[in-house]
Each structure stands twice: as C-alpha cells, then as structure tokens.
Amino acid sequence: MNRIIPAVAFVFLFTSVAYAQQNSDVRFVADTLVVQAEGSFQTDPDLGTLTFDISSQDRDLKTAYDKARQSAQRVVDLAEKNGISKGDVTLGILTMTPNYDRKNRAKSYGVQGQITLKVHDLSMLGPILDGAIQQGVVEFRSLTYSLQDEEGAKQRAVAAAMHSAVGRASAALGESRQKLGAVRYANIDVKQIVGITQIQPSQLSQFATAQSVEILPTSENRAATSAPLPPPFPTVTPEKITVSATVQCAFQIL
C-alpha cells in the first residue's frame, strides 16, 4: 500500500543571468522551482530471521565444546527438517572462555556462539520455535521481520515521493502560463522502519520443558507414561514494514 505524504515545502528560486546588449538590459533566462516532498511504501514482511544463542559449560574443554556443537547441530537439523536451505543457516564462531579459581587455575570452560536462520516461509516460524523449545534449545535471542526485496520497496517509496513532488510542482504553476520542465537536481533520502520482535529468555521459561518419565508400580507390572508436551509457542504478529523517502527536486520552469 502506498501512502504519499504531501509536500512540505516550496521554494521558488529565480536564477538570473545578466548579459550586455547595446542598451544594457537585464532579463531572466532561467527559472527554477524547488520542491521537497515525502512518500512511503508499506507492506507486510516476508522474511523472518531467527537468532539462537549457543552456550555450554563444563570442567573439560572438549566436553564443553562438544555440547555446544551438538546444540548447534540440533538447530541445523531442525532447520533442515522444516525446509530451510543450508544457505539460510549461519553458524557463528564458537568462542571459549575459561573460568578461574582463586589460584588462577581454570576450573571450568564456557563455550558461546550464535546460529541464525533465515525463514522465507513465515508459516514455518511457529513449528521451528516449537521444535527448538521441545528439544531444549531455549536460548532464543530474537526474531526479526524484514523484506526479501528491500531495494524494490525503497524504489517504490522513492517513486511515491517523486510522484508527489511532480504533482505539487505542477499545481504550483497551474495558475500561470509557465510549465514544469525537466529535473535539474534531485536529492533523495530513504529511511526504512523494520518491525523487530524480541522475546526475552524469561518469556521462554514457561514453554521450555523436557519430556519426563514417571514409573508407576502396580501389582502386575510397571508402566511408563510421558508427561504432556509443552504448550505451543505464542503466536507473534509482525508489524507492517514502512519504507519512507524524502526527495528535494529542482525543476526547470518553461
């Protein structure tokens, strides 16, 4: 949906060039009309970016690293299961941080990293988040909504702003016999507002759970029952993304 914001400023600039003739007359040989206008393009996001924190800690460095790598692999497997291509999965560098005791000896090691998933089908966000929580990947950092074709949206916003500028400039000259000419100068400023939804770890705690098994003794046998699955991840409704542009144009007056 396009939303054109009316022009906010008009400035008439008359550029005069004096030239000598026999009677030394001076006349205007070029007139310029400067108009500033705004335009915007608004649409629903079509790209979701999920970011997970990967972390582990153990007294043994190799064990801590293996735990972190396994956590990352679970996210990768979950992404593949939900149709996310390998090119849309980014695993950052795993960094190691030793924890020292009072004698300055390493008593444990922490391994941290991040993994990012780009989800083009927003209907898959819920299953991916649910799967991550059920598998114990609860260190969820953020969910960002954006556009796959950001450049196309920016071009539409600029086109809306230019349309507004031309319309306002033409209206300004409508009462005179002058006509709007070519654009001599244009300055364009594009701004983008991206809807970002960030869920804190505390908000995930009520959804993070692991399956537990309870052994119930009976006179004949013992039956194992599983606890119910955790509730589904809460639905997140993204905001519309608005790309706005401001143009300042200098038109020739004919």
N, C-alpha and C positions, 0 to 999 in steps of 0.2 A: 504494500500500500504506500503510495507516495503522499507525502504531506509537504506542501510548498508553503514556506513561511514568507509573508510579504516582504518586499524590500524595505530596508530600514533607513536608507539614506540616499539622497540625491545631491549631486554636486555638479553644477554647470561650470565648465572651465572653458573659457574663450581664449584661445591662443592666437595672438595677433602677430603678424609678420609685416614689418614696415618696409616698403621699398620706395625708392626715389623715382619720381617721374618729373616731368617738366614743371608741374605745379606743386610738387612735393606733397601730394595727397597720401593718406594712410588708410588702408582698409583691411578687414579681416579676411584671411584666405583659408583659414581652417578653424572649425568649431568642434569641440569635443564635449561629450556628455558622459559623466562618470556615475555609475550606478552600483550600489552594493546590495546584494540580495542573499537570501538563505533558502536552502531546500533540503529535503531529507527523504530517505528511503527506509521503510520499516517492514520487517518480515520476521517470520518465526525461525529460530535457529535450526540448523540441520546437521550439526556436528557436536558430539559430546566428548569431552576429554576427561578421563578418569585418572587420578593420580593416587597411588598407594605408597605408603612408607613401608619399607622392609627393614626389620631390625631383629637382632638376636644377641644373646649374651651367654657366655659360658666360660668356665675356667680354662678350657682348652681352646686355643685359637682356631685350630682346624675344625673343631666341632661347632664353634660359633659361626664360622664361615659357611659350613655345610648347611646349617639350619637356615641361614639367611638365603642361601642359594635355592634350597628346597622351597622356601616360602615364595620366592620369585617364580620358580618353575610352576607352582600351583596356579599362580595368576596367569602365566603364559598358557598353561593347559586349559584354564577356564576360558581365556580369550579365544583360543583355537576352537574350543567346543561350541562357542557362540558365533562362529563365523568371522572372527576378527583376523585380518590378514597379518602376516609377520611384519610387513612394512609399517603397520599401525601400532606395533608394540615396541616400546623403547625402554630398555633397562639401563639405568644409570650405573655409574661405578660404585661398587661396594667398598666402603671405607672402614678401616679398623681403628678402634680407639681402646687402648689399654687402660685399665683401672688399677691404680697402685695402692699398696698398703702403706702403713706408717714407715716401713723400712725401705720405701721406694721400690718395692718389688711388685711386678704385675700379678695381681690376684685374680683377674678375670679380663675378658676381652669382649668388647661390643662391636658389632658389625651393623652398619646402616647403609641404606640405599633407597632408591626410588624406582618405581616402574610406572609407565604411563601407557594408557590405552586410548586410542582414538576410535570412537564408535560412530560410524556413519548412519547406522540404523538406530534411531533413538529408542525404538521399541525394545531394543536389547539391553538397555541400561538397567532396567529392573532385574532381569534374570542374572546379569553379570554381578550386580551388587549383592543380590540374594545368595548367589553361589559363593562369592568371596566371603561373606559373613558365615555361612554354614561350614565353610572349610577352615574357619579360624583366621582368615585374613581380615582382621578387624582394624588395622592401622590405615584407615581410609583418610586421605588428606583432603581432596577436593573434587568437585565435579564442575567443569566449566563448559558452558554452552557458547558456541560460536557459529560462524558460517564457513562452509567449504569454499565458496567462491566469494571471498571478501572483496576482491578487486571489482567484480561485477557489481556488487552492492555500492561500492564507492562511486563507480561510474554513473549509476542511476541517481545517486544523491547529487552529484555534480550536474547532471543533465537537468534535474529538477531546479537547482539553483540558477542555472543559465536560462532556463525557460522563464523563471520568474523575473530575472534581470532584463531579458529582452522585452517581456510584456510590460514591465514598469517603464522601461525607457521609451517604448513606443507610445505608451499612454501619456508620458510627459510631453511628447512632441505632437500629440494628437490635435491640439488646438492651433497649432501653427502650420505653415506650409512646408516646414522642414521635415525631412525623412531620416530615419535611422540608417546609418551606413555600417561599414564593416567594423569589426572589433580591432582596435589598435593595441590594446593592452588588456590582459586578464591576470588576476591573481586569485589562486584557488587554495582554500584551506579545508581539509577533510578531517572530520573527527568521527570516531566510532565509539559507540557505547556497547559493551558486551555484557550480557547478563551472566553473572557468576553466582553459583550456589555452592556455599562451603559448609560442610557439616562437620562439627567438632567431634573428636573421639568420644566425648561424654554422651553424645547423642546416639552413638552406635552401641553403647554398652548394653542397652536393653534388648538389642537384637542379636548380640554376639553370644553364642551358646554352642556347646558341643554335645553330640548325642551321648546320653548316659545309659548304662545298662543296669537294671536292678534285678537281683537274684531273689526270687521268691520261693522259699522252701514249701513243699507240700508233702502229704503223706505218700504220694506216689513218685513224684519227680520234682525237678526244679525247672521252672520256665523263665526264660529271659525275655524281658519286654523293653522296648526302647521308648524313651521319652518323646513327646511330640516335637515336630520340627519347629524352629523359631518362626515368629510371625514374619510375613514378607516385609521387605524394606519399604519405608514410607514413600508414597508417590511424590515426586518432585516436579512441579510445573514450572518450566522455564519462562522467563520474561521474553517479550519480543525484543529483537535487536534493532536499534535505530542507528543508522549512519547519516550524519548531517554534514553539510558542506556550505561554505560561505564563499561567494565569488565577488570580486570587485572588477568591473569591466569599464573600459574607456571606449565608447563608441564614436565613430565619426558621424557628424551631423551633415547631411546633404542639403 
